[in-house]
C-alpha cells in the first residue's frame, strides 16, 4: 500500500523584526517624517510598539491625539516618501536576520507550506522582494492592503483558506504582540521571537505559546511540530 500523504503544515511569517531587521530604517523614517511635519519625533520605544500594525493605525497611535485628519494623512504620506527615499540610501541597512534564509529553505525542503502576514503594504513588499529574493519561498502572501490588519485574524485565516489548512495544522511566527494576538484570534499556535521589536516578556504576556531567542531553537521547534 502507498504511504499516506504527509500532513499539511503551514508556517505563517511576519516580516519586519522577524525575517528582516528593519529596526534602523523604520525608526529613521519615523523621526524624519515627524520632524518634517513639525512634530516631535517618537522615541524608539514608542515606535517599536506599533510595528506590525497597518501604517495608518500605527502612525495614528504615535501622533498627537488632536492632530486632525488632514495633518495625520500628511504625516502618513511623509513617512511613505521618506521610506522610499531612505531605502535607496546604502548607509541604512535592512538585512535578513542571520538564519532566516536557512530556516525558510529547510521548511520548504521538509514539505511545509509558507505564508506571509505583514503590516506592510503591497508596495512595501515589492520593495522587500526587490532587495531580498525570497518571494518564491512563499505559497501565499497577505498584507495590510488586503483587509483588516493585525491583530484581526484576517491575514492568518486567509492564509489557511488559500492553502487548505486548518488551525491545528498552522502556526504563526512573529516578533510583536500584534502577531501573537492575531494568531490567538485565529486559533493557531503562536511562536514569538525576541530579536525584533517586541520584548520576550511582552510576547509571553500576550499569550505566545513559545518565545525563541535565536533561529536554532525556532527551527528545532518548527521541525518538531506535529499537527493535531
C-alpha positions as CSV (number, residue, x, y, z in Angstrom):
1,X,0.0,0.0,0.0
2,X,1.2,3.5,-0.8
3,X,2.3,5.6,2.2
4,X,-0.3,8.0,3.5
5,X,0.3,11.7,2.4
6,X,2.3,13.8,4.9
7,X,0.0,16.1,7.0
8,X,-0.2,19.7,5.9
9,X,1.9,22.1,7.9
10,X,1.7,25.8,7.5
11,X,4.1,28.4,8.9
12,X,2.8,32.0,8.6
13,X,5.6,34.6,8.9
14,X,5.7,38.2,10.0
15,X,8.4,40.2,8.1
16,X,9.7,43.3,10.0
17,X,11.6,42.3,13.1
18,X,11.1,38.6,12.3
19,X,12.7,37.8,9.0
20,X,14.1,41.3,8.2
21,X,16.0,43.6,10.6
22,X,14.2,46.8,9.8
23,X,14.6,48.5,13.2
24,X,17.1,51.1,12.0
25,X,15.2,52.2,8.8
26,X,11.8,52.3,10.5
27,X,13.0,54.5,13.3
28,X,14.9,56.8,10.9
29,X,11.7,57.2,8.8
30,X,9.6,58.0,11.8
31,X,12.0,60.6,13.1
32,X,12.3,62.2,9.7
33,X,8.6,62.2,8.9
34,X,7.6,63.7,12.2
35,X,10.3,66.3,12.2
36,X,9.5,67.4,8.6
37,X,5.8,67.6,9.6
38,X,6.7,70.0,12.5
39,X,6.0,67.4,15.2
40,X,8.3,66.0,18.0
41,X,9.6,62.6,16.8
42,X,8.7,59.4,18.7
43,X,11.5,57.6,20.5
44,X,12.4,54.1,19.6
45,X,10.4,52.5,22.5
46,X,7.2,54.2,21.2
47,X,7.9,53.2,17.6
48,X,8.7,49.6,18.2
49,X,5.3,49.0,19.9
50,X,3.3,50.0,16.8
51,X,5.4,48.0,14.2
52,X,3.2,45.3,12.8
53,X,0.0,47.4,12.7
54,X,-1.0,48.9,9.4
55,X,0.8,52.2,8.7
56,X,-2.3,54.3,9.2
57,X,-3.1,52.6,12.5
58,X,0.4,52.7,13.8
59,X,1.1,56.4,13.0
60,X,-2.2,57.4,14.4
61,X,-1.1,55.9,17.7
62,X,2.1,57.8,17.7
63,X,0.7,61.2,16.5
64,X,-0.8,63.7,19.0
65,X,-4.4,62.9,19.6
66,X,-5.5,66.4,18.5
67,X,-3.5,66.4,15.2
68,X,-6.6,66.3,12.9
69,X,-7.3,64.1,10.0
70,X,-5.7,66.3,7.3
71,X,-2.3,66.6,9.2
72,X,-2.4,62.9,10.0
73,X,-2.8,62.0,6.3
74,X,0.1,64.4,5.5
75,X,2.2,62.7,8.2
76,X,1.5,59.2,6.8
77,X,2.4,60.4,3.3
78,X,5.6,61.9,4.7
79,X,6.5,58.5,6.1
80,X,5.9,56.8,2.8
81,X,8.0,59.2,0.9
82,X,10.8,59.1,3.5
83,X,10.8,55.3,3.4
84,X,11.1,55.2,-0.3
85,X,14.0,57.7,-0.2
86,X,15.9,56.1,2.7
87,X,15.5,52.6,1.4
88,X,17.8,53.7,-1.5
89,X,20.4,55.0,0.9
90,X,23.2,52.5,1.2
91,X,24.0,53.8,4.7
92,X,20.8,52.4,6.0
93,X,20.6,48.6,6.2
94,X,17.6,46.3,6.1
95,X,19.2,42.9,6.1
96,X,17.7,39.5,6.6
97,X,18.4,38.2,10.1
98,X,21.2,35.5,10.2
99,X,19.5,32.2,9.9
100,X,16.3,33.4,8.3
101,X,17.0,32.2,4.8
102,X,18.2,28.9,6.1
103,X,15.1,28.1,8.1
104,X,12.8,29.1,5.1
105,X,14.8,26.7,2.9
106,X,14.8,24.0,5.5
107,X,11.0,24.2,5.9
108,X,10.4,24.1,2.1
109,X,12.6,21.0,1.8
110,X,10.7,19.4,4.7
111,X,7.4,19.9,2.8
112,X,6.0,22.9,4.7
113,X,3.6,25.5,3.2
114,X,4.8,29.0,3.9
115,X,2.8,32.3,4.1
116,X,3.4,35.9,4.9
117,X,1.1,38.0,7.1
118,X,2.5,41.5,7.4
119,X,1.6,45.1,8.2
120,X,3.5,46.2,5.1
121,X,1.6,47.3,2.0
122,X,2.0,45.6,-1.4
123,X,4.3,48.4,-2.4
124,X,6.4,47.8,0.7
125,X,6.5,44.1,0.0
126,X,7.6,44.8,-3.6
127,X,10.5,46.8,-2.3
128,X,11.4,44.0,0.1
129,X,11.3,41.3,-2.6
130,X,13.4,43.6,-4.9
131,X,16.1,43.7,-2.1
132,X,15.8,40.1,-0.9
133,X,14.9,37.4,-3.4
134,X,12.5,35.4,-1.2
135,X,9.1,35.7,-2.9
136,X,9.4,32.2,-4.3
137,X,9.7,30.8,-0.8
138,X,6.1,31.7,0.0
139,X,2.9,30.0,-1.2
140,X,0.7,32.9,-0.3
141,X,1.2,36.5,0.8
142,X,-1.1,38.7,2.7
143,X,-0.6,42.3,3.8
144,X,-2.3,45.4,5.2
145,X,-3.8,46.3,1.8
146,X,-5.8,43.1,1.6
147,X,-8.2,43.5,4.6
148,X,-8.3,44.2,8.3
149,X,-4.8,44.5,9.8
150,X,-3.3,43.0,12.9
151,X,-4.4,42.0,15.5
152,X,-7.5,41.0,13.5
153,X,-7.2,37.3,12.4
154,X,-8.0,38.1,8.7
155,X,-4.5,37.5,7.3
156,X,-4.0,34.2,9.1
157,X,-7.5,33.0,8.2
158,X,-6.9,33.9,4.5
159,X,-3.5,32.1,4.5
160,X,-5.2,29.0,5.8
161,X,-8.1,29.2,3.4
162,X,-5.8,29.8,0.4
163,X,-3.7,26.7,1.2
164,X,-6.4,24.4,2.6
165,X,-5.0,24.2,6.1
166,X,-6.9,24.0,9.4
167,X,-5.8,25.9,12.6
168,X,-4.4,22.8,14.1
169,X,-2.1,22.5,11.1
170,X,-0.9,26.1,11.2
171,X,1.3,28.4,13.3
172,X,2.3,32.0,13.3
173,X,5.8,33.3,13.9
174,X,6.3,37.0,14.8
175,X,8.1,39.4,17.0
176,X,5.3,41.7,18.1
177,X,2.4,41.4,20.5
178,X,0.1,42.1,17.5
179,X,1.3,38.9,15.8
180,X,0.6,36.9,18.9
181,X,-2.9,38.5,19.3
182,X,-3.6,37.7,15.6
183,X,-2.6,34.1,16.0
184,X,-4.6,33.6,19.1
185,X,-7.7,35.2,17.5
186,X,-7.3,32.7,14.6
187,X,-6.8,29.7,16.9
188,X,-3.3,28.9,15.7
189,X,-0.1,28.2,17.6
190,X,1.8,31.4,18.3
191,X,5.6,31.5,18.3
192,X,7.3,34.7,19.4
193,X,10.8,35.8,18.6
194,X,12.7,38.2,20.8
195,X,15.2,39.6,18.3
196,X,12.9,42.2,16.7
197,X,10.6,44.9,18.0
198,X,8.9,43.0,20.8
199,X,10.4,42.1,24.2
200,X,10.3,38.5,25.4
201,X,8.1,39.4,28.5
202,X,5.7,41.3,26.3
203,X,5.3,38.3,24.0
204,X,4.8,35.9,26.9
205,X,2.2,38.3,28.4
206,X,0.4,38.4,25.1
207,X,-0.1,34.7,25.1
208,X,2.8,33.3,23.0
209,X,3.0,29.5,23.2
210,X,6.8,29.8,22.9
211,X,9.3,32.6,22.7
212,X,12.6,32.0,20.9
213,X,15.8,33.9,21.2
214,X,17.6,32.5,18.1
215,X,16.8,30.8,14.9
216,X,18.4,27.5,16.1
217,X,15.8,26.8,18.7
218,X,13.0,28.2,16.5
219,X,14.0,25.8,13.7
220,X,14.1,22.9,16.1
221,X,10.6,23.7,17.4
222,X,9.2,24.1,13.9
223,X,10.6,20.8,12.7
224,X,9.2,19.1,15.8
225,X,5.7,20.5,15.2
226,X,3.1,17.7,14.7
227,X,-0.4,18.8,13.6
228,X,-3.1,17.7,16.0
